[in-house]
Amino acid sequence: MTLHDQTLMTLTMRLTHVARAYKAAADRMAGDFDLSHATAWPMIMISRMGDGVRPGAVAEALGLEPPSLVRVLDQLVLAGLVERHDDASDRRAKTLHLTPNGRDRAARLEDALRPFRASLFAGVSEADIATCTSVLSALDDAITASGSSRSDADPA
């Protein structure tokens, strides 16, 4: 194994570890708002993407298969945080909308995540953050081009 191969292996292993650690920490924050990981991130994504987004777009943004999101959306609807509406441009499709309670909960969670992210990146230069974002985007594009989804790509 070359030094380059070892470096890439270390990087991909580190990505997996960091992703899990960030997810665990962010999930604990979601719990502070009486949300589970499963319910918090779809709600946050609807907030970020805007009311009227289709479930498939939310699933794609979260790296989920659309059927996996349906049960979670049912829970969010039952909790009064999200509503499904018929899509005016395609009667077969639905759009997702946050209720006032859902919008408030998503905003409060985003407000908690903002200083959390800032503390994680304290001491990291804007240039390094931009470079890291660029590298991760290139990696995401390469994974997509190879035909592997985020969920079935080998983490190591």
ABEGO torsion letter per residue (X at the ends): XBAAAAAAAAAAAAAAAAAAAAAAAAAAAAAAAGBBAAAAAAAAAAAAAEBGBBAAAAAAAAGBBAAAAAAAAAAAAAAGABBBBBBAABAABBBBBBBAAAAAAAAAAAAAAAAAAAAAABGBBAAAAAAAAAAAAAAAAAAAAAGBBAAABBAX
